[in-house]
Amino acid sequence: MSVEPFHLFRYVDEQVFRYNHRKDEDDGERFVAAMKQIVGRRLTYKELTGKEGEKAEAF
């Protein structure tokens, strides 16, 4: 697996979250915990991909 340096901190954050919640009974509990942490946050396509000035492809 290869991780771009631009996204490395996101990958590490995900792995830390999984490790810290490894004793949850099931994936549902981990999902609920993750959803509680994202309320009020917004991640745009540009921020996620690092592609400034590009438009999303039409389907």
N, C-alpha and C positions, 0 to 999 in steps of 0.2 A: 504494500500500500504506500502511496506517495501523498504527501500533504504539502501544499504550497506554503511557503513561509508566511504569506499574507493571511492564511487561514489557520495557521498552527495554533494560535491561542484559543480559537474556537474548538478545535479538536481536543486540546488538552482540557479545556473546561468541561467538555462532554464526558471525557474519561474520568475526571475527578468526580463529577456528579454521579456517574454510574457506580464508582467505587464507594462513595459515601452512602449510597442507597442500596448497596448490595444485599442487605439483609431484609429488604422489603419482601413481603409475602409473594407478590407477583408484579408483573409489569404494570398493572393498573394503578397500584399505589405509587410507583415511580412516575407514571404519566401524570397523575394528579399533582404530585409534588412539583413537577416541571411546569405544569400549567399555572400553579400559584405564583411562580417566579416570573412569569412573562407578562402579567397583567400590566397594561399601560406602556409596554415597550413596542417599538416598531423597528423592523428590519426591512429595509428596502432592497429591491433587486440590485441596485447599483452597489450598495454596501456589501451585499452577500457575494457578488461576483467580482467586484472591483472594476467593473466595466463602466466607466464614466462616458456619458454621451451616446450610448447605444440604446436603441429601442428594442423592446421585446418583439419576437417574431410573431406575425399574425398566423393564426391557425386556419 
